[in-house]
Amino acid sequence: MSLQPQAAVGASLSRVDGRLKVTGQARYAAEFEMDGAVHAVIVDASVGRGRITSVDTGAAEKHPGVLRVIHHGNAPKLPYRDNSGSNNPAGRRLRVFQDDRVLFHGQPVAVVVANTLEAAQHGASLVKVRYDAERPSTDLAEAEPDKPTNYARGDAEAGLRSAPVRLDVTYELARNHHNPMEPHATIARWDGNRLTVWDKTQWIMGTHDELAAVFDLPADSVRVVNPFVGGGFGSGLRCWPHTVVAALAARETKRPVKLVLSRRQMYFGTGFRPSYAYRLRLGSDRRGRLNAAIHDIDAETSSYETFTEAVMGAGQMTYSMPNVSQAYRTVPLDVNTPIWMRGPGFASASIAIESAMDELADRLGIDPIELRRRNEPAEDEAANLPFSTRRLRECYTVGAREFDWQRRSSRPRSRRKGDWLIGMGMATGVYDCGRYPAQARARLDADGTAAVEAATSDMGPGTYTSQTQVAADALGLTMRTVTFRLGDSLYPPTSPHGGSATMASVGSAVVDACNKVRQQAIELAVEDRESPLYGVEVMWWCAAAGCTCRATRRAVRATAAF
């Protein structure tokens, strides 16, 4: 079947959800209202490692409005079935209120449920927890690393020894926290044995599957709703303990429970980009042609899960050289588990690699752009495959021209504007774009309108709008006659909303579903004896879907997987 001509994709359009957002009608996780809802506030561990010896809840339980205080001493045992497929790293995920162990500072040790937020907050302050504290391990340099993951091509040690110019540098990268505008929040409600949560998440099906595993529920007994996300940057790519706490509190109190992390709790209630110690040794000739690179990478993870990310890729394919050696070690620390954040792994590696390239350029007296030009690879030397597109040389040329690079001085502190020191630099960044399994459902109605559904998210990049554009063009309809729905686990399952993968994954499923429903509509139109188009020769490029449905007065559905 030929592709439809594009009318919506590429056009200058207002976002379809823009009016809802600017008028405050878009509802985020904590903004849903329901009868009988109560509030929950988590009590965080004040030590970094140890055991809980006592939990005094007397004062909190006497506070007006407090309904319940739940902790490891009175919480029911939860099944916590294995769920390694929902972005849970290898290891044993944190089990809330299931034992007296404290694994990191800020770990949930109790939750106070009250009629009002104020009562819950004050009640939480009245809970007294005593600990048998131990000294936590939080320093990369002092902790014992795990066994490394290795990569090698050529003989990097020999190549480095023979290089006329050698550079040996170590960069310490501090952890980064996401902290988007919308804090993480969950509303949980039980209807008998059926659980519904309104949750801030970038992976609806991941949260769905985790809750089903934790509470040992059938898949159709859990529903996750999330129509809007107020920024995520990766922090919503797994189900965090507070979501389980909210669901547990709702089940124990038999009331809908709303739990919103405070801005302070965002620093240990969800993940972060991990800290790194990145040692890089480079060897080159005197003209700057790289001969060898040795990467020794230490990255923090929690003591109970092993979080890894794609930190090795950039060092394998950014620059051309015959000899590369990499050792990537995770270092278990008494912290909560990290998570992906904006260009995960690649961004952290590029900071070290690009800083080292600048230092090498300075040592050799070569312009930083020229040094990179001299080491531009002809192919991906790690995979021995050509690049589909790689226009870095052109990028260097255009960037140098537009930023007036010739005015740059290599001497530090040499440019001023009034009281300001003016610096000028450049760097190369690399990142891969993933594509994952996704499904979409399309329905074409008799009035010529269409609805398309997929259980993806929109944390700000415009998923509502982009998928509406894709669907409109695939169906041969206008944007006004197509509705795209997301943010509900009742819709067809999709991959995580991150990694620049939503358009490639969900968009492909939407195109496939819309193509199939359009084909069904055309076939109905030409095969139905009551249709005015009965017997007409099919031309698959024709945008006849709307009139087909009006003629047959029938609705057409299609589900597609990609």
N, C-alpha and C positions, 0 to 999 in steps of 0.2 A: 504494500500500500504506500502511495506517495505521501510525503509529509504535507501537512496543511501550511499555507503561507502564514508568516508571522505578522500579527497585527498588534498583539499585546506585549509579547516579549521584546524588550528593547525600547518600548515607548516610554515617554516621560509621563508618569502617572502618580497621583497621590496614593498613599498607602490605604488599603481598604479598611484597615483598623485604625487609621489616623484619627478620625473624629472621636471614636470611643476613648482613645488615650488622652487627647487634649481636653476633652470635656469631663474626664474622670469617670467615665462609665465602664472602662475596662476593669474587670475585677481580678485581682491577684489572689494568691493562695489564702492570705489571712483576712480577706475582705468578704468572704462568703458568710452569709448570715443564716442561722437556722434556730428554730425554737429549742430552748433549753440548753443552749451551749454554755459551757463553763470554761475557765481558763486554767492553764497549767504553766508552772515555772520550774525549771530544772535547778536543782542544787548541785553545784560543781565541786569536784574534789579540790581541796586546797593544798594537797601535797602532790609531788610528781611521781611517787612510787611508794607502794606499801600495802597495808591491809587496814580495812575498817574494823575498829574494835567495838564501837558502839554508835548508835544513831538515836539521839534523843529528840523525839517528835512531840513531846508533851505540850510545850508552849505553842507550837505551830497549830496543833490540833484544837487547842482552845481558842485560837484567834477567830473572831467572828467572820463567817463566810467560808472558812476552810472546810472542805468536804472530805479530803483524804490526803494522806502522805504515804507515798509508796517508795520502798527501798528494798535492798536485797533481803532484808529480814522478813518481809511480809509479801513480797511479790510472788506470783505464781511462776512455776517453771515453764519456760517457753521451749517449743521443740527445736527451733533453729535448724531446720533441715539444710543440707548442703545446697548452696546456690552459687557455685563458682562461675556461672555464666552471666551474672549481672554486674559486671565491672568490679566485683569483689576481688582484691588481690589474693595471691596465694597466702595461706596461713589460716588462722582461726579468728574470724571477725569478732569484734567486741559484742558481748552479750550483756545487754543492759539489765542491771539488778539481779543477775543470776549468781553472783558470788561476792566475796568480800575483797577481791583484789582490786587495787588501783594501779592502772597501767600508765597513766599520764595526768598531768595537771589539767583540771577542767573536765575530767571524765564525769559523766552523770552518775551521781551516787544516790539521788533521791529526786522525787518530783512532788510538788505541792499542787493540788487541784482545789480551786475555790470558785465561788460564784462570780467574783469580779477579778480583774487583772490586779488591781491594787491589793486585794486580800491575798492573792496568790504570791505576789512579790514580797509582801511583808511576811507572810507565812514562811516563805523560803528562807528569809533572813533569820527566822527563829529556830530553824532546824540546826541542831548541834551534832556535828559528826566528829568523832575522835578516831585517830589513826595510830597505827604502829608504822611510822614512816621510815623509809629507806632512802639512801642517797640515789637520786635518779641519774641516769647516764644521758647527757644531752649534748655532748661535745664530739663532733666527728673525729677529731684528732686523737681522742682518748679511747674510743670504743673499738671493739673488734669487728672488722668487716666480714661479710659473707664471702663465699667463694666467688671469684670473678666470672663474668661473661666475657669471652675473648673473641677478638677478630684479628686476623693478620693476612697481609699479602706481602710477598717479598721477604727481605730480612731487614727489619727496621733498625735493629741494634747495629748491624754492620754498616748499613747505609748512613746512620748517624755518625758513627766513628770516622767514616771516610769523608764526611762533608767538611769543606773548608770553613763554613760558617755554621755555628751551632747556637741555639737559643734554648734556655731551660727556664720556664716560668711556671708559677702556680697561681691560680686565681681562686679566691674563695667567694662563692656566690651565696648571698643570704637568701633565706626563704622569702617567698612572696605570698601574700594573702589576697584573695579575690575581693571580698567585701564589696559587692555590687550594691546599687541603691536599695533594692528590695532585700531585706534580710530573709534568711531561710525560715519557713513557717509551714505548719501542718495543721489542718483541721481533720479530725478523725471521728467517724460516726459508725456505730454498729446497728444493724437491723437484724436481730437474731444472730445468726452465724455469718452474716454478710458484712463485709467491711468496705466502707467508702472513705477515701481520704482526698482532701484537696491539698495538694502539696507543691511546693516550689521544687521543680525537678527539670533536668534537661534530658531525662530518659524515663518517660512514663512507664514503659514496659519493664524497665529495670527496677523501678520502685514497686510496681505491681508484683513482679516475680519475687522480690525480696520479702515483701510483706506476706505473701502466700507461703513462703518457706519458713519464715520466723514463727508464724502462727499455725502452720500446718493446715492451710486452707486449700480447697480446690481452686483452680485458676478462675473459675467463673463466680467465685464468692468474693473476689476482690475487685474493686474499681478505683482507679486513680484519675483525678480530674485536675487539669492544669492549663487553662486557656491562655494565660499570659505569664511571662517571666520577666521580672524587672531587672534584667542583667544576670549573667551567670559566670561567664569566662571560664567555665569548667567546673565550678564548685558544685553544680547540680548533677554531675555525671554518675553519681551513685546514691543509694539510699542511706542516709546518715542515722545515727542512733536516736536523734530527737524525734524522727518520724515514727520509729518503733515505740518510743516512750509515749507519744501522743495516742497511738492506737491502743497501747496497753492501758493507759489511764482512762480512755473512753470505755474500754471493756469492763474495767474494774468499777467505775462509777456509774455505768449504764447511762451516760450522758454524752452528747457530742462535746469534744474537747478541742480547744484552740491553743496551740503552743507556738510562740514566736521567739526565736533566738534574739537576745539582745546584741547590740553591736559588739560588746565585749565578748560574748559567747561565740561570735563568728570566728574568733581567732583560734578556737580549739574545738568548736562544735562541728566544724566541717574541715575539709582538707586544705592544702596549700601547695604551691610549687616548692619542692624540697630544696634544702641547701646543698651545695656542692663544694668539694675541694677538687679542683681540676688542674692537674699537672700536665703540661704540654711541652714536649721537646721537639724542636724543629731543626732540620739540617738542610742547607742549601749550598749552591755554588755562589761565587761572588757576584754573579749577575742576577741572583735571586731565584733561580730555578730550584724548586723544592726537590729534595731527594728522599727524605724520610721524615716521618712524624710518629711519635710515641705518645699515646694518650693514656694517662692513669687517672681514672675518674672514681671518686667516692661520693655517694649520695645518701642522704638520710632516708630512713624508713622507720616505721614503728616496730616495736618489739614483738607485736602479735600478727602483723601482716607484712608481706614483702612487696612494696610498691616499686614498679619499674616503669620507665618511659624510654622513648626512642632517642636516647642521648648519643648513640654511637653513629647514627646515620650521617650527620653533617661532616664528621671527620673522615668519612669513607669516600665522599663524592664531591665535596665542594671544590677541591683543588687537585690538580694532576700531580701524582708522584708515584714511583714504583714500590715504595716500601712504607707500609703502615702497620702499626701494632696498637691495639686497644685492649684495655682491661677495665671493665665497668663493675664496680663493687657497691652493693647496697650495705649500709651500716645501720643495724638495728639500734634504735634509741628509744628512750622512754618518752615518746611523743605520740600524738594521734597520727593516723595514717595520712600521708600526702595524697594528692589527687592531681589530675592534669590541669594545666592552666595555660591558655593562649600560646599556641605553638610549642606544646610540651616536648621537652627533650631537645628538640632542634634549637629552640631559642637559647636554652642554657648552654648548649655546646657552642653555638655561634658566638656568644659573648667571649668565651675563652679563645676560640680559634681566631676570631677577627682582631681581638686585642693583641694576640701574639703576632699576627701578620703585620699590624701597625708597628709593633716593636722591632720586628725583623726589617721592615722598610726603613725605619729610622737608623738602625745599625748599619744597613747597607748604603744608606744615602740615596734610596730609590723612592720615587713618588709612590704612595700607597696604591693608587689606581693602577699604575704601571706594573707594580709587583703582582697584583692580582691578574692582570692581563697575561703576564708571562707564565702564569700557572693555571690558565683556563683549560679544563679538560675537553677533549674532543668527544668523549663518551663517559658514561657512568662506569668508572674503573672498578667499582665494587661488584657490579652485576655483569660487567662486560656487555652492556647493551647501549644502544644509542639513546640520547635524550629525545623525547617527542618534540619538545621545544626547549630551547635554552638560549636566551637572547641577552646574556649578561654583558657581552662586549658592547652591544648597542646601548644597553642601560648605562654602562660606564661612560660612554661618549655623550649621551644626552644629559645624564646627571651632571657631568663635569661642565658642560656648556651652560646648563640652566642655573647651576649654583656658583658660576663664575670661579671654578676651581683654580684657575691660573693665578688668582689673587692670594691663594693660600700660602702661608709661610710655615715651614716645618719647625721654626723656632717657637717654643712655648711662650705664651704671654706677649706675643709680638703685635697683636691687633687689639685696639681699644676703640670704644665709642663712648666718649665721656668717661663716666666712672665704671663702665662695663668692659670686662675682658671678653673678646669675641673669639670663639673657637670654631674651627671648621674641620669636619672629618667625614669619613664614609665607612661603610661596612657592607658586606654581602650577607644576605640571609637566605636560608633554604628551608623548605617545608614540603611535606608530602600531603596530598589530598586523598583521603580514603573514600571507599565506596563499599557500602554494607547492605545486607538484605533488608528489604522494605516492601510493604504492601500498601495498596491504596484501593479504595472503592469508589466507583463513579455511578451516578444515577442521572438519567436524562428523563425529564418529566414531559407530560403531554402539552404543557404550556410553553415549551421551548426553553425552560430553565434547567440548570444542572446543579447537582451537589456532589462534591468530591470530599472524601474523608480519609484521614490517616492519623495514627496516634503519635504524631511528632509534636515538637514544641516550637515556640518562638520566643527566644530570649532577647530579641531586638533586631536581628538581621533582616526581618521582613518576610518571614515564611508565609504568612497569610497572603501577602501580595504576590510573591514570586510564584507560589503554587497556583494561585488563581490565574496568573498570566499563562503559565504552562498549560493549565487545563483549558482555558478559553481558546488558545490557539489550536490545541489538539482536537477540540470539539467543533471549531469553526464558529464559536459564539463570541459575544462581546463580554467584557469584564463584568458589566452590570448584571448579566444573566447567569453568572457562575458564582457559586458559594463554596469556599473551601473551609472545611471544619477540621480542627486539630485539638489536641489537648485532652484526650479522653481515651482510656484503655479499652473502651468498647469499640473503638475504631480499629481498623486493621493495624497490626503491629509494625513498628518501624525501628530503626537503629537509633543509637544515641544522637541527640542534637548537639553536635560538636565536631571538631576536627575538619571543618569545612566540607562535611560529607552530606549535608542534608539535601542540597540541590541534586547532587549526583545520584543519591540513593532514593530519596522520596520523590524527587522530580522525575526520575526515570520510571518509577512505579506509577505515578500519576499519568504520564504520557501513555504508558502501556494500557492502563485501565480506560482512559478516555478514547484511545484508538479502538479498543475492543468494543466499547459501548457505541461508538459512532458506526462501526461496521455492523453491529447488530441492528441499529436503527435503520441503516440503509437497506439491509437485507429484508427487514420487516416491510419497509416501504415498497420494495419492488416485488415482494412475494405475496403480499396481502391483496386479495382480489378486490377489497373495498377501498384500497388506496388509490388516489389519483395518479400515483407514480407506478402503479402495477405494470410490470413488464418492461419498464424503462431500463435501458442498458446502463449498468453501473459504471461510473467514473469515480474512482476512489479519491481523487483529489477534490471532488465536489463537496462543498460545505452545506450539505442538504439535511443535516441532522435535525435542525429545529423544525423545518416544515414537515419532515418525515413524522415526527412525533405528533404534530398537530393533525396530520392527515389520518394517522392510525388511531389516535386517541389512546395510546398505550404508553406505559412507562418501561424503560429499558435499564437494566443494571449490568454492571460488570465488575468483577474483582480481579486485580492483577497483582502479581508478585514480581519483584525484581531482585 
